[in-house]
């Protein structure tokens, strides 16, 4: 049975964003199944919700700085990351293919 979740990138300006409030939302939100934060201004999150639903739920204190929630196809990814980061991505790819 395949996973009905999607992976989204939440991108934000670290200099302008209340990063603690954003982290609390991601870590404690029932909307987010799993999350990844190896790049300082980006979270990858796994969720069954849409990008619009996630964006609407992000706390008001973060909105003024601006952010972007975009669905990504994790199986079509590449870059220079730590082994730990790639392990997280590889695990999500396997979950989608089961």
Secondary structure, DSSP 8 states (H G I E B T S, - for coil): -----EEEEEEE-TTTS-HHHHHHHHHH-TT-SEEEEEETTEEEEEESS-HHHHHHHS-HHHHTT-EEEEEE-TTS------HHHHHHHHHHHHHHH-
